Amino acid sequence: MSNKEILNHSLVPKFEIMSKEDIELFLKEKGLTKKELPILKELDPVVPLINAKIGDVVKITRKSVFVGTYLYYRVVE
């Protein structure tokens, strides 16, 4: 299985780099700044797989049998 194929595995959450417009809207909606978001380290194995760069905000969609779908947001540092 190649690294890119790993992202399609059923147990791996969906990772998406957010657009600048979506980031601004999200931060405004939540009353947050980028510095207040949790960190996704640049050394995390998923960062190069999704072509994320330092400063990008990544939306992570996870599935749960208990709560359905839930979202996490992380800034790459």
KAQUI-V251606 format. One line per field, one symbol per residue. ss: DSSP state (h for helix, s for strand, l for the rest). psi: psi as a letter, one per 20 degrees, with the letter a starting at -180 (. if undefined). A space follows every 10 residues. Layout:
ss: ???
psi: ???
This chain:
ss: llhhhhllll lllssssllh hhhhhhhhhh lllhhhlsss llllhhhhhl llllllssss sssslllsss ssssssl
psi: prghhhhjqh iprppppqqh ghgggggghi krrhiiqqqo qhiphhghhj kqrpiqpppo oqqpihjcpq qqpqpp.
